[in-house]
Amino acid sequence: MRHSVIPRFTPGANVEEISRSEHGHSYRLSIPAGSANKYRLAQLDDYTKTARGRFPLRVPINLSLSARASSNSIPGTWGFGLWNDPFGLSLGFGGNPFRLPTLPNAVWFFGASQESHLSFREDKPGQGFLAQTFRSPMFHPLLIPAGLALPFSRTTTRRLMGRVIGEDGIGLSVDVTQWHSYKLDWREDRVSFEVDNAQVFESSVSPKAPLGLVIWIDNQFAAFPPEEKIGFGVLKTPEPAWLEIKDIEKNM
């Protein structure tokens, strides 16, 4: 079943429909070169004007697509998969409903430059090209001490968040500048990742529904490193960057 998506992009960025055929639509998501004082995003999703509790996707779902990127080292983040848009207001713009930030539930192929470290555990990768999954409750008693500790010890906050947020993932050795087929299989008790019809990772950390489809490229980073300060920000993009997607399908 083909999947309908809605484009969103900041000024100067673009989501272009390259072609349309019996196999579906092809898109190029691009962000321009620029300094580190402006956020740049190109995104396709299926939840833009939907409240988080009414996101459209629930288990079981099999999502597949083909993709290639402009570089193996794009400044910022990019990827495709399913998530609950946990950042809410911090990433929202133009026409989005009011969403408070929440804990992450996600399963995705995730690309992150060296400034990022999107992991709350010492034994899991936080940058590079990843197969990654998060499972979080809506609320946990440890969130209170984690919030109180943030102004005084970011290491303590990260450690407590790591106890609340279920996480799993591996780094992938894939030349993302070449076309590859990617597949996610999301079940109640597991998730599975495939690249070019070969399984590359499987985990029992399955995110909580509902989720939405997201495909994006931006110049933002979020870092939760083990020994350093937690950080967020935007990065300089020395040259234009893009992500091409085709053959998006989902089976429920």
Secondary structure, DSSP 8 states (H G I E B T S, - for coil): -B---EEEE-TT-EEEEEEEETTEEEEEEEE--B-TTS--EEEEES-TTS-GGG-SB-SSEEEEEEEEES-SS-SSEEEEEEE--TTGGGG--SS----------EEEEEEE-TT-B--SSTTS--SEEEEEEEE--S--TTHHHHHHHTTT-HHHHHHHHHHHSEEEEEE----TTS-EEEEEEE-SS-EEEEETTEEEEEES----S-BEEEEEEESEEEE--SSS--EEEE--BSS-EEEEEEEEEEE-
